Amino acid sequence: MSTSQPLGRTAAAAPLRVRDQAREAAALIAFSAATASCLAVALLLLTRLGSQG
């Protein structure tokens, strides 16, 4: 078991509530989906441009 504290959190701080953890997880999911979508569109555009030339 790890004994290190996450960045920005101290031992005196209250632990995250479930709703805060869920909000952080939803933000991570949204960021990951947006990043993957942008990369997919960029690769699709590069493929289309490559096939035209």
C-alpha positions in Angstrom: 0.0 0.0 0.0 1.3 3.4 -1.0 1.9 5.9 1.8 2.5 8.9 -0.5 0.0 11.8 -0.5 -1.5 13.0 -3.8 -0.3 16.4 -5.0 -2.2 19.3 -3.4 -3.6 17.2 -0.6 -2.3 17.2 3.0 -3.0 14.8 5.8 -5.2 17.4 7.6 -7.4 17.9 4.5 -10.7 16.0 4.5 -10.9 13.1 2.1 -12.7 13.6 -1.2 -16.4 12.9 -1.2 -17.8 10.4 -3.6 -19.4 13.1 -5.7 -16.1 14.9 -6.0 -14.4 11.7 -7.1 -17.3 11.1 -9.6 -16.9 14.7 -11.0 -13.1 14.1 -11.4 -13.7 10.8 -13.1 -16.3 12.4 -15.5 -13.9 15.2 -16.4 -11.2 12.6 -17.1 -13.5 10.6 -19.3 -14.6 13.7 -21.2 -11.0 14.9 -21.7 -10.0 11.4 -22.9 -12.9 11.2 -25.3 -12.2 14.7 -26.7 -8.5 13.9 -27.2 -9.2 10.6 -28.9 -11.8 12.2 -31.2 -9.4 15.0 -32.2 -6.6 12.6 -32.9 -8.9 10.4 -35.0 -10.1 13.4 -37.0 -6.5 14.5 -37.6 -5.5 11.1 -38.7 -8.5 10.9 -41.0 -7.6 14.2 -42.6 -4.0 13.2 -43.1 -5.1 10.0 -44.7 -7.5 11.9 -47.1 -4.8 14.4 -48.0 -2.2 11.7 -48.5 -4.5 9.7 -50.9 -5.3 12.8 -53.0 -1.6 13.5 -53.8 
